[in-house]
Amino acid sequence: MRNQNVVVSYSKSGMSMEVPGSYTSTARISGWVDNMRASSPTHIKSHTLPLDHSPSNVQHPSALDMFEQITNSSKGKQIFMFMDYDGTLSPIVDDPDQAFMSDAMRATVRKLATYFPTAIVSGRCRDKVYSFVRLAELYYAGSHGMDIKGPSKGGEAILFQPATQYLPIIDEVYKALLVVTKDTPGATVENNKFCLSVHFRRVHENKWAELAKQVGSVLEAYPEFRLTQGRKVFEIRPTIKWDKGRALEFLLESLGYANCADVYPIYIGDDRTDEDAFKVLREMGQGSGILVSKIPKDTNASYLLQEPSEVMAFLRRLVDWKRLSLRKQFMLKARVEGIKIPLPI
């Protein structure tokens, strides 16, 4: 045992809050189980938990209803698209390995990337997300942004992995989690390379406390890691100061948009870990955060979309808007110069 007096990263809102104590204390397990219930469809009313940045019960408008406002705010700026994967581009499913995106969604994202730099930011392993999306022209940030790679341009590609020193110990924790959860029906441990996920979507509710204690018993020995909760999942990550918000900032900086007023980032995500990116956009005072949720929640995002089908509808409208804008620009240029030029496709 490395450390009995651990510091636990925990809060009911899913945001990080450092609380001293044991991972296996009765209070800690009870808090986790409460969170597990809050993310369950059968307890959906308890899922509207306030974050510390805004008043409770705030009603956020639909991004589809406010589409014109969003595009007006982005005029004259470069839109940069950031999107989570599970629950945003693909539906949430019982088996994480079956979270496939539809062909229609893939075609939509491909068109989107022809007009705007586009990144997928996920808690999943980067290679796993790529195997689902299969679009080489995108930027991929796996493991909650700790594994970033961009498309090759001129023989060079962005590659950033700030947690490589943790790889050996992550594998050690992964193996320990496999051992303690093997007798819990429905529990799945996923190695996302730079972080770990323990999925409990298929675990019966009467086993949640037991599973929480199993996970906590492993983390007692590893103070280098923190635990947060997402949608039906425990997320175990190194304690470095890196998250989806930092990944968003890194990609903007890498493409020359750091501290730039001429960029308009749009981040779409459905999980608690996406709040880090929404918060960055609020602090920047530019761009739009869009939460994917069927119910109103307190969030750092500015707008809501209900499900992946609405995400696809929003992305299609964005593509159509950009295409029309480019055509108008070409027509105006032709009129001013008195020449005939082909319209963009």
N, C-alpha and C positions, 0 to 999 in steps of 0.2 A: 504494500500500500504506500503510495507516494505522499499523499497529503490528505489528512482527515478533515482539516479546516478549509474547505474549498470555498471559492466564490462562484455563486451560481448566477448565470445570466437569465433573468426571468422577469416576465410581467404579463398580466392578463391581456394586455393589448398586443403582445407579440413583439413589442419594442424591447431593446436591451435595458435591463435594470439590474445593477450589481447588488446581490443580496448575500451576505455571509451565511454559512451554514452547510449542513450535510445534504448531499444529493438524495439520500435515502431517508431523510427525516419525514415524519408523518405530515407536517405542514407542507413540505415541498411536494410530496407525492399527491396530497390532496389538491394543491394548486394546479399541478399538471393535469390531473384527472378532470378538474373543472374546465380547463382549457380544451381538453379532448372532447368533452361534452359540448362545449361552445362551438366547435367546428363540425359537429354532427348535424346532419339535416333534420334529425328528430328533435333537436334542441335549438333550432335555428334562431328563435327569438333571443336567446342568450348570447348570440354571436355578435350583436351590435355593441361592442365594448369600447368605451371612449379612449382616445389617445390623449396625450397630455398637451397637444398643441392647439386644440380647438374645442368649442363648446359641443356638448353631446347632442345627439339627435339632429345633426345638420343634414338637410336634404340637398344632395348634389345633383345637378342637372345631367341629363343624358348627353353624351358626346355627339350623338346623331342629331338631337334637337338643336344643339349649339354648334353644329358644324360650321356654319357661316362665321360665327364669332371666332372660332379657332383659326380658320383660314385667313380671316381679316387680320388677326394678330400676327400671323406668320408672313404677311406680305413683305417682300423685299429681303427676306431672310432665308437661309438654307435650313430646310426641315431635316432633322436627323431622327430617324425612327428607332426606338428601343422597345422590345417586346419580350415578355416572359413567354415560356412555352406551355407548360401544363396548365390547363384551365383558361388559357388565353388564345393560343393558336390551335390547341387540341382540347377535347373534353376531358374532364377528370374521370378516370376509370379505376376499377378495383385493382387491376394488375398494372403497375407502372410500366412494365415492358410492352404493354399493348396500347400505349398512349399515342396512337398514330394520328397525324393530321390528315385531313381529307385532300384529295387531289385538287379540289376547287380552292381550298385555302392555300395550298402550295403554289398554285398558278397565280393567286392574288398576291402573295408575298413576293413572287418572282417579278411581277409587274411593278410592285411597289419599289423594289430595289433598283429598277431601271431609272427611277426618278429621284430617289432619296437614298443616302447612306442608311443602311438598315442593319441593326444588330439584334441578336437573340441573347437575352440575359437570363440564365436559368440556374437553379440549384443543382441541376443534373450534371453529370460528367459531360464535358464539351463534346467528346467523340460520340456519346450516346445521343445528344441533341442533334448533332450533325447527321447521324444515321436516320433520325426521324425526318429532318427537314430536307436534306440532300440538295442544298443550294450553295454552290461554291462562292457566289458573289457576296455573301453576307459576312458580317462580323459575328463571331460566336464568343460569348463569355460564359463559361461553365463554372460549376462549383461556387455559385454566388459571386461570380466575377473574379475568382482567384485563378482562372485559366482562360486567358483571352488570346484569341487568334483572329487575324483579319485576312482577307483575300490577298493573294500575291499580286503585287503591282510592280512591274519592272524588275522582277526576280526577287523582290523582298516582301516579306509579310510581317505584320505586327504580331509579336508573340510576347506575352507578359504573364509570368507565373510567380507572384510574390510569396508563395507558401511552399516552395519546393523542399525546404529543410524539414518540413513536417511529413513528407511522404512515408518514411519508414515507420514512424509512430502511428500514422493514420492506418496503415495496414495492420499494425498490431491491435489497435482499438477495434478495427473491423472484425478481425478474427475472434476477439473476445466477445463482441456483440453477437456474432453468429452462435457462439457456444451458449450464452445465457438465454437467448430467445428461441432456441431450436425447438423447445417443447411448448411454445405458445402458438396455438393454431392461428394462421393468418398473418403473423408478423413477418415482415420482409426487411432485410437489411441490404441497403444499396450502397456500394462503394462508388462515390462520385469523384474519385481521385484525390481532390484536395479537401473534401468534406464527406460526411457520411449521413445517410438518411435511414431512419427506422420507420417504416410505413405501418400504420395500424388501421388502415381502411377496412381490412377484412378481419380484424380482431373483434371478437364479441365484447360488448361493453363491460360485462362482468370480469373481463381479464385485463382491463385497462390499467388498474392500479398495480397489478402484478407486473405488467410490461414496463410501466414507468419505473418501478423499483428495480427491475432487471437492468434497464438502461442506466439508471442512477448508480447502481452498484459498480458498473464498469467505470463510469466517469469519476467516481471517487478517487481512483488511482491516477487520473490524468488531468491535473490542473491546467495543462496547456490548452485545454479545449473548453468550449462553452456550449450550452444547449439552449436552443430556442425551439418554438413550435410553429409549424405551418398548418396547412390544410391536411389533416389526418396524417401528420408526419412529425417526428422528432428530427431536428436538424442539429448535427454535431460538427462544429467548425473550430479551427485554430483561433486563438484569442487575438490574432493580429487585427489591427484596425483596417479592415477591408470588407466591403460589402457591395451590394448592387449599385448603391449610390456612388461609391468610389470608382466602380467600373465605368459608370456613365461618364464621370468626370475624366477618367483616364482616356477613354475613347475620343471624347471631344478634344482633349489636349493633343492626342496623337494625330488627329486630322487637322490641327491648326485652328481649332475653335475655342481654345481656352480664353476665358475673360473676353469673349467676343460678343458684341451686341447683334451681330448679323447671323446668328444661328437660332433656330427654334426647335429644341428637343421635344419630342413627344414620347412619353413612356407609358406603355400599356401593360398592366399586370393584375393578377388576381389574389396574390398571396401576401401574408404579413411581411415577408422579406422584401417585397417590392416597395414597402413604405419608405425604406432607406433611399430609394431613387426618387420617389415622390417628394420626400423632404428636401433633397438636393435641389430639385426644380423650384420649389417654393423659396428656398434660400437664394437661388440665383435670380429669382424674380422674372424668369422668362421660360417659355415652353409650357407644356400642358401634361399633367399627370392624369391618367385615366384608369380608374379601378374597375375591374370586371367582377361584378357581383349582382345577384338577383335581388338583394335587399340593400336598403340604404345603410351606410356605415359611417362612422367618424373616420376620416382618412386624410392624409396629406395630399391626396389627389384632388383635382378640381372637377372632374366629370366622372360619370359612370357609364358602363356598357354592361348589359345583363349576362351575356354568354358569348362563346366563340363565334356564333353565327352573327351576332351584332358587331363583333370585332371585324369580321370579314366584310360586312356591309360598310363599316366606317372606312376600312382600308380601300375598298373599291371606290368609294366616293372621293377619297383623297387622290387616288390615281386619276380619276376622271377630271377632277378639279385641276390638277397639275397639267394634264394633257390639254385641256381647254385653254388654260392660261398660256401655255407655250404656243398654241395655235394663234391666239389673239396677238401675241408678241410678234410672230412671224408675219401675220397679215398687216400689222401696223408698220413694221419695217419695210415690207414690200410697197405699201402705199406711200411712205415717206420717200423712199429711194426710187420709186417709179419703176421697179423691176419685178419680174416674176420669179419667185423662189418656191421650191417645193415645201409643202406643209409637213411638219413632223408627224410621224405615225402615231 
